[in-house]
Structure formats: structure tokens, C-alpha cells
Amino acid sequence: MQNGLSVPQGAALTIGAMLGTGVISLPALAAGVAGPASLVAWAALVLLSIPLATTFAALGARHPDGGGVATYARLAFGERASTMVGWAFYATICVGAPAAAGFAGGYVADATGGGPGTALVTTVAIIAVCAVMNWFDLRVSGTAQLVIAGTVALLLAVSVVVALPHTDPGNLTPFAPHGWGAVGPAAALLVWAFAGWEILGSLSAEYRRPARDIPRATAIAVAMVGLLYLGVAFATVAVLGPNPGPAPLSDLLVLGFGERARPVTTVVAVLLTVGAINVYFAGGSRIGAALARDGGLPAWLRAAPGRPPRRSLALLATLALGTTAVLAALHQSTDAIVPMASATFSLLYVVSAAAALRLLPLWGVAWWCAAVSLVAALGLLVMTGANMTGPVLAALGGLAWATWRRRARVAAVATAGTPAATGAATGGVTAPADDPAPGFLAGSSS
């Protein structure tokens, strides 16, 4: 256990998952939707992060397992729910990684004048680098993440500080030029920027002392992410006005340091992307291995105890590179994937919060945080609208797999008629597949 993640490493991994490429482009996009009132959406999601992060930290500390969200769904609602959630999450990482890497690829292409070819090469290189980092022990990628998160946090803080003297109060009026109703769509757009808490569960088993270290790492991450997001969002609106350009972070740096600072944004974009994909490959590969262990994916994806889940990682990276190739062949932008990924994260928050209400001590602080998170996540889920199509299709694929597997077990039992055959057909698991683990639920109110 002493070889596991430390609190600083865990906090850095969480911050890396949160501070993705959205911090570069989303402040401008949200301002375009709601004007200065987009700050209300940012503030609301920062506040929502507190109960949401508390919920995931409590679940991770109480049930540390690489399956994360899928494990919570299995313990609370059974195998089918776990497989559906796991498939939706796993599939989203496969298509979300190219979307995130595509942001950085675009920045590199603009900075070098290389065009679409440079963007594609950068996207592939980032995915490959993150896969290689995760091929080794998590301590390797965790240490790298500590450096990346520290560098990015410093650069973002400097960007805000040097830009604030250029604040123009007139840029904040009218505060809601598109009406207060535009705050909702802006918040739905910003979910992409606040995705990351759900990956906490998948890394929970890697901590040295999960019960103690996960809450501490989470508290650090909440404070850092909240301050940086609000700072960048406020500076974007108050300094750059109601129509900031597509790269507000770059414009903020230029105000403070001149044109020579513009290339720094490209460095930030690459670091943010590597940090985010690094964490999602770490967590996603463990989700895949845990699903395989529990029957939610083919058994060959399982990992030996104490070993990195390399088969699951290889599949993730291969699917991500395949998605990149398909999008490039069709000349499609990766931006279209962002709303679908945001819908998946909203769905994961709903399932996790609902599971927490069954798994966490009744009426405790974490239980109340889960209740608040559930209400808020349901609201976000409604606002995602048709973007739920992708996650729903992936979940239905998981349902089909779980149904086929259950029928195969029943057929094996009917044919063999012996407990030994039943155990062999289920990979050694003989408990009813669709019943939540009674031991966990029985202790959920203690």
C-alpha cells in the first residue's frame, strides 16, 4: 500500500482531469451563449462541484475499486446497470480523447501554420504519449501529472493576474443580454469543463490510504479548480468584452506580456490535454479491467492483481486512434463530440449520486451531498437533450451484452446442472448477477 498514490499525486491527477482543454475555449463559448451572465453558470457549477466531489470522494474512500462508477452501480443496482454505465463511460473516453487532443492539435497548427496535417499529427502524438505513460506503473504517470498540474496552474494564475488591471466594468453590462434563460444552455456547455470527478472512483484503489487520502486530495482539487476557473472566466468577460475571440487565454497573456507571449497558450493547451487524457486513460483502463473482471466486458481484458491494466489500456488507445482516423477521413471536427461527452458525464453523475444514496450512511453529510448532486445532475441531464443519443446507444450495447451473458449462464446451468459448472460458466462468480451486494447495502446505514 505504501507504493500507492500520495495526496499530492492524487490531487494532481484530479486537477488534471478537471483542468482540461475546456479552460482554453469554453469561457469564450459560454460568453457567446449568455454574455456576462455566463459567470453565473461558472459559479453555479463550481458550487455544484463541492457536493459532487464530496459524493465521489466518499464513495471512493468507502468502496475503493478500479471499476469506479461501474462498481457503484453494480453494488447499488446490479450487473445490468453496471455494464450499461461502464460501456457508456468506456466508449466516451474512446471518442472524448480525440476531441480533447484535437483542441491542442488546433492550437499547435495555428501556432506553426501547419494546417490540418499538423493538427492530426499532434492529436495522434498526444494520445500515444498518454498511452505510453500509463503503460508503466501509475506512480510514473502520477509523478508526471504532478509536474504538469503545477505548471498549468501557475500559467493560468499568471494569465489572470496580468490581465485583471485591464478590466473594464462596461464589459459587464448588460449582464444578461440574451436573457436569464441563456444561463442554462451555458451551464450545459460548461459540463465538459467540470467533468473529472467521476474518474476519482476508478483511481480510488490506487491510493496508499484511500479512506484518509482521497478526501484530502479532493479538497485540494476542488479549491484549486474553482479558483482557476472563476479567475479565467471573469477575466475573459471583464477584460476582453462580450465578444472574446476563440482563444481568450492567449489574448489575456498578450495584454500582460505582449505578442511574444502568444505561443505560451499552445504550451498550456498541450499540457492541459496531456494531463486530462493521461488521467482518463489511467481511470478508463481500470474501468475496462474491472468490467472484464465482473463480466461486463470480455474476460481477456482483465488485469492480474497489482499489475497495470495494459490490455484495457491498449484497447482504449486503439479505439481513440481509430476515432481520430475516421474523423480525419470524413473531414469532421472533433468539436461535435464535446456535447455528447458532456451528456455522458451528466448521466454518470446521476447514476453515481443515486447509487450513493443507497451505499453511503443514511442522513450523513456525504448522503446529503449525494442528494443535492442528484437533483443538480438531473437538471444538467435534461439540458443535454438530443446529445444523450450516443451515451444511450453505448448503454444499450452494454445491456445487450449483459443480457446475452446472463442467458449464456442460464443455458450453461441448465445443460450442466451442477454448481461447479455454474461457477465455471460465470468465471467463478456464483452470486445472483442482478442483485446488489447485500453486504454493502446492509451496512450502508451504519
C-alpha positions in Angstrom: 0.0 0.0 0.0 3.0 2.4 0.6 3.7 2.3 -3.1 0.3 3.8 -4.0 -0.6 7.3 -4.8 0.2 10.1 -2.4 -2.1 13.0 -1.6 -0.2 15.4 -3.9 -0.2 12.9 -6.7 -3.9 12.2 -6.3 -4.7 15.9 -6.2 -2.6 16.4 -9.3 -4.4 13.6 -11.1 -7.8 15.0 -10.1 -6.8 18.6 -11.1 -5.5 17.3 -14.4 -8.8 15.6 -15.1 -10.7 18.8 -14.3 -8.4 21.4 -15.9 -8.8 20.0 -19.4 -8.8 21.9 -22.7 -12.1 23.4 -21.9 -10.5 26.2 -19.8 -8.9 27.5 -23.1 -12.0 27.8 -25.2 -15.1 27.4 -23.1 -15.0 30.8 -21.4 -15.5 32.4 -24.8 -18.1 29.9 -25.9 -20.1 30.4 -22.7 -19.9 34.2 -23.0 -21.2 33.9 -26.6 -24.2 32.0 -25.3 -25.1 34.0 -22.2 -22.9 37.1 -22.2 -21.6 38.2 -18.8 -24.3 36.1 -17.2 -22.2 33.1 -18.2 -20.3 33.9 -15.0 -23.4 32.7 -13.1 -23.2 29.4 -14.9 -19.5 29.1 -14.0 -20.2 30.0 -10.3 -23.1 27.5 -10.2 -21.0 24.7 -11.5 -18.2 25.5 -9.1 -20.7 25.3 -6.2 -22.1 22.1 -7.6 -18.6 20.6 -7.6 -18.4 20.8 -3.9 -21.3 18.2 -3.1 -20.4 16.3 -6.3 -16.8 15.9 -5.3 -17.7 15.1 -1.8 -20.0 12.3 -3.0 -17.3 10.8 -5.2 -14.7 11.1 -2.5 -17.0 9.4 0.0 -17.8 6.6 -2.5 -14.1 6.1 -3.4 -13.0 6.1 0.3 -15.7 3.6 1.3 -15.5 1.3 -1.8 -12.1 1.7 -3.4 -12.1 -0.2 -6.7 -10.9 0.3 -10.2 -14.4 0.0 -11.5 -15.4 3.4 -10.1 -18.8 4.4 -11.3 -19.5 1.0 -12.7 -18.7 -0.6 -9.4 -21.0 1.8 -7.5 -23.8 1.0 -10.0 -23.2 -2.8 -9.5 -23.3 -2.6 -5.7 -26.4 -0.4 -5.7 -28.4 -1.6 -8.7 -27.0 -4.8 -10.1 -25.0 -6.2 -13.0 -27.1 -4.8 -15.9 -26.9 -1.2 -14.6 -23.2 -1.5 -14.0 -22.5 -2.8 -17.5 -24.6 -0.1 -19.1 -22.9 2.6 -17.2 -19.5 1.1 -17.8 -20.0 0.8 -21.6 -21.2 4.4 -21.9 -18.2 5.7 -19.9 -15.6 3.5 -21.7 -17.0 4.4 -25.1 -17.0 8.1 -24.2 -13.3 8.0 -23.3 -12.5 6.4 -26.6 -14.1 9.3 -28.5 -13.5 12.0 -25.9 -9.7 11.6 -26.1 -9.5 12.6 -29.8 -11.8 15.6 -29.0 -9.6 16.8 -26.2 -6.4 16.1 -28.2 -8.0 17.9 -31.2 -8.1 21.1 -29.2 -4.4 21.1 -28.6 -3.8 20.0 -32.2 -5.6 23.0 -33.4 -3.5 25.3 -31.3 -0.3 23.7 -32.5 -1.4 24.0 -36.1 -2.3 27.7 -35.7 1.0 28.5 -33.9 3.1 26.8 -36.6 1.0 27.4 -39.6 1.0 23.7 -40.3 -2.7 23.2 -41.2 -4.9 20.1 -40.7 -2.0 17.7 -41.2 -0.1 19.2 -38.2 -3.3 19.1 -36.1 -3.7 15.4 -36.9 -0.1 14.5 -36.1 -0.3 16.4 -32.8 -3.6 14.6 -31.9 -2.1 11.2 -32.6 1.1 12.1 -30.8 -0.7 13.2 -27.6 -2.8 10.0 -27.5 0.3 7.9 -28.0 2.3 9.7 -25.3 -0.5 9.3 -22.7 -0.8 5.6 -23.6 2.9 5.1 -23.1 2.9 6.9 -19.7 0.1 4.7 -18.5 1.8 1.5 -19.8 4.0 1.6 -16.7 3.2 1.9 -13.0 0.6 4.6 -12.1 3.3 6.3 -10.0 5.1 7.2 -13.2 2.1 8.9 -14.7 1.2 10.3 -11.3 4.6 12.0 -10.9 4.4 13.3 -14.4 0.9 14.6 -13.6 2.2 16.5 -10.6 4.6 18.4 -12.7 2.0 19.1 -15.4 -0.7 20.2 -13.0 1.7 22.5 -11.2 2.9 24.1 -14.4 -0.6 24.6 -15.8 -1.9 26.1 -12.5 0.9 28.6 -12.4 0.5 29.6 -16.1 -3.3 30.1 -15.6 -2.9 32.1 -12.5 -0.3 34.3 -14.1 -2.6 34.9 -17.1 -5.4 36.1 -14.8 -3.2 38.3 -12.6 -1.6 40.1 -15.5 -4.9 40.7 -17.3 -7.0 42.0 -14.4 -5.6 45.5 -14.5 -7.2 45.8 -17.9 -10.7 45.1 -16.5 -13.4 47.4 -18.0 -16.6 47.5 -15.9 -18.5 48.4 -19.0 -17.9 44.9 -20.4 -20.2 43.5 -17.6 -23.3 45.4 -18.9 -25.8 44.4 -20.0 -25.2 41.5 -17.7 -27.7 39.2 -19.4 -28.0 40.4 -23.0 -29.6 37.1 -24.1 -32.0 36.8 -21.1 -31.5 34.7 -17.9 -32.8 31.7 -19.7 -29.4 31.5 -21.6 -27.6 30.6 -18.4 -29.0 27.1 -18.6 -27.6 26.3 -22.0 -24.3 27.9 -21.0 -24.1 25.6 -17.9 -24.9 22.6 -20.1 -22.0 23.6 -22.3 -19.7 24.0 -19.4 -20.2 20.5 -18.0 -17.3 19.4 -20.3 -15.1 21.7 -18.2 -16.3 20.2 -14.9 -16.0 16.5 -16.0 -13.4 14.7 -13.9 -14.9 14.0 -10.5 -16.3 10.7 -11.9 -12.8 9.4 -12.6 -11.9 9.7 -8.9 -13.6 6.3 -8.3 -11.5 4.5 -10.8 -8.3 5.5 -9.2 -9.5 5.1 -5.6 -7.9 1.7 -5.1 -4.5 3.1 -6.1 -4.2 5.4 -3.1 -1.9 4.4 -0.2 -4.7 5.0 2.4 -7.9 5.6 0.5 -10.1 6.5 3.5 -7.8 9.2 4.6 -6.1 10.4 1.4 -9.0 10.6 -1.1 -10.9 13.3 0.9 -7.7 15.4 1.3 -6.7 15.1 -2.4 -10.3 16.0 -3.4 -10.4 19.1 -1.2 -7.2 20.4 -2.7 -8.5 19.8 -6.2 -11.9 21.5 -5.5 -10.2 24.6 -4.2 -7.6 24.9 -7.0 -10.0 24.2 -9.8 -12.7 26.5 -8.5 -10.3 29.5 -8.1 -8.7 29.0 -11.5 -11.9 28.5 -13.4 -13.6 31.5 -11.9 -10.5 33.6 -12.4 -10.1 32.8 -16.1 -13.9 33.1 -16.8 -14.1 36.5 -15.1 -11.0 37.8 -16.8 -12.4 36.6 -20.2 -15.6 38.6 -19.8 -14.4 41.6 -17.8 -11.2 42.2 -19.8 -12.0 41.0 -23.3 -15.6 42.1 -23.5 -18.8 40.4 -24.7 -17.3 39.0 -27.9 -13.9 37.5 -26.9 -12.0 35.7 -29.6 -11.8 31.9 -29.9 -8.5 31.9 -27.8 -9.2 34.2 -24.8 -6.4 32.8 -22.7 -3.9 33.8 -25.5 -5.4 37.3 -25.6 -5.1 37.6 -21.8 -1.5 36.7 -21.9 -0.8 39.2 -24.8 -2.4 42.0 -22.7 0.1 41.4 -20.0 3.3 40.4 -21.8 2.8 41.4 -25.5 2.7 39.3 -28.6 5.7 37.3 -27.6 3.6 35.5 -25.0 1.0 34.1 -27.5 2.9 30.9 -28.1 2.7 30.1 -24.4 -1.0 29.3 -24.9 0.0 26.5 -27.2 2.2 25.1 -24.5 -0.7 25.4 -22.0 -3.1 23.7 -24.4 -0.7 20.7 -24.9 -0.1 20.4 -21.2 -3.8 20.6 -20.4 -4.6 18.0 -23.0 -1.8 15.6 -21.9 -2.9 15.9 -18.3 -6.6 15.2 -19.0 -6.0 12.3 -21.3 -3.4 10.9 -19.0 -5.9 10.7 -16.2 -8.8 9.4 -18.3 -6.6 6.6 -19.8 -5.5 5.7 -16.2 -9.0 5.6 -14.9 -10.6 4.2 -18.1 -8.2 1.3 -18.4 -9.0 0.3 -14.9 -12.8 0.6 -15.5 -12.4 -1.7 -18.5 -10.4 -4.2 -16.5 -12.9 -4.1 -13.6 -15.8 -4.6 -16.1 -14.0 -7.6 -17.5 -13.4 -9.0 -14.0 -17.1 -8.7 -13.3 -18.3 -10.0 -16.7 -19.2 -6.6 -18.2 -16.6 -7.0 -20.9 -14.7 -9.9 -22.4 -12.5 -11.7 -19.8 -9.3 -11.2 -21.8 -9.3 -7.5 -20.7 -8.8 -8.4 -17.1 -5.5 -7.5 -15.4 -3.6 -9.5 -12.9 -3.7 -8.1 -9.3 -1.1 -5.4 -8.8 -0.4 -5.1 -12.5 -1.3 -2.2 -14.8 -4.4 -3.0 -16.9 -2.4 -2.9 -20.2 -4.9 -4.8 -22.3 -7.7 -2.5 -21.5 -5.3 0.5 -22.0 -4.3 -0.8 -25.4 -7.9 -1.2 -26.4 -8.7 2.4 -25.3 -5.8 3.8 -27.1 -6.5 1.8 -30.3 -10.2 2.9 -30.3 -9.2 6.5 -29.7 -6.7 6.4 -32.6 -9.3 4.8 -34.8 -11.8 7.5 -33.9 -9.2 10.1 -34.8 -8.6 8.4 -38.2 -12.3 8.2 -39.0 -12.9 11.9 -38.2 -9.9 12.9 -40.3 -11.1 10.8 -43.2 -14.5 12.3 -43.0 -13.1 15.8 -42.5 -15.2 16.2 -39.4 -14.2 18.4 -36.5 -13.8 16.8 -33.0 -15.8 19.7 -31.5 -19.0 17.8 -32.3 -18.0 15.1 -29.7 -17.9 17.6 -26.8 -21.7 17.9 -26.2 -22.1 14.1 -26.4 -19.3 13.6 -23.9 -20.9 16.2 -21.6 -24.2 14.3 -21.8 -22.3 11.1 -20.7 -20.8 12.8 -17.7 -24.2 14.2 -16.7 -25.6 10.6 -16.9 -22.7 9.3 -14.8 -23.3 11.9 -12.2 -27.0 10.9 -12.0 -26.2 7.2 -11.6 -23.4 7.8 -9.1 -25.4 10.1 -6.9 -28.4 7.7 -6.9 -26.0 4.9 -6.0 -24.5 7.0 -3.2 -28.0 7.4 -1.7 -28.0 3.6 -1.2 -24.4 3.0 -0.4 -23.5 5.9 1.9 -24.5 6.2 5.6 -28.1 7.5 5.7 -28.6 11.2 6.6 -24.8 11.8 6.8 -23.1 14.8 5.3 -22.0 12.8 2.2 -25.5 11.4 1.8 -27.0 14.9 1.7 -24.3 15.9 -0.8 -25.4 13.0 -2.9 -29.0 14.1 -2.7 -28.1 17.7 -3.8 -25.9 16.2 -6.6 -28.7 14.0 -7.9 -31.1 16.9 -8.2 -28.5 19.1 -10.0 -27.3 16.3 -12.2 -30.8 15.5 -13.3 -31.2 19.1 -14.3 -28.0 19.0 -16.3 -29.1 15.8 -17.9 -32.4 17.3 -19.1 -30.5 20.2 -20.7 -28.2 17.9 -22.7 -31.2 16.9 -24.9 -30.5 15.0 -28.1 -26.8 14.8 -27.2 -27.8 11.8 -25.0 -28.2 9.7 -28.1 -24.5 8.5 -28.2 -24.4 7.5 -24.5 -27.8 5.8 -24.7 -26.6 3.7 -27.7 -23.5 2.7 -25.8 -25.5 1.8 -22.7 -27.9 -0.3 -24.8 -24.9 -2.1 -26.2 -23.9 -2.9 -22.6 -27.5 -4.0 -21.8 -27.4 -6.4 -24.8 -24.0 -7.8 -23.6 -25.3 -8.3 -20.0 -28.5 -9.9 -21.2 -26.6 -12.3 -23.6 -24.2 -13.2 -20.8 -26.9 -13.9 -18.3 -28.7 -16.2 -20.8 -25.5 -18.0 -21.6 -25.0 -18.7 -17.9 -28.6 -19.9 -17.5 -28.1 -22.2 -20.6 -24.8 -23.5 -19.1 -26.5 -24.2 -15.8 -29.4 -26.0 -17.5 -27.0 -28.1 -19.5 -24.6 -29.0 -16.8 -26.9 -28.8 -13.8 -24.1 -28.6 -11.3 -22.8 -25.8 -9.0 -19.2 -26.4 -10.4 -20.4 -25.9 -13.9 -22.2 -22.8 -12.9 -19.0 -21.3 -11.3 -17.0 -22.1 -14.4 -19.6 -20.5 -16.7 -19.6 -17.3 -14.7 -15.8 -17.0 -14.2 -16.1 -18.2 -10.6 -18.8 -15.8 -9.5 -21.9 -17.6 -8.4 -23.8 -14.8 -6.7 -27.0 -13.6 -8.4 -25.8 -11.1 -11.1 -28.6 -8.6 -10.8 -28.8 -8.3 -7.0 -26.8 -5.6 -5.4 -24.2 -6.9 -3.0 -26.2 -7.4 0.2 -23.2 -6.9 2.5 -22.6 -3.4 1.3 -26.3 -2.4 1.3 -26.8 -3.9 4.7 -24.0 -1.8 6.0 -25.0 1.4 4.1 -26.8 2.9 7.0 -24.3 2.0 9.7 
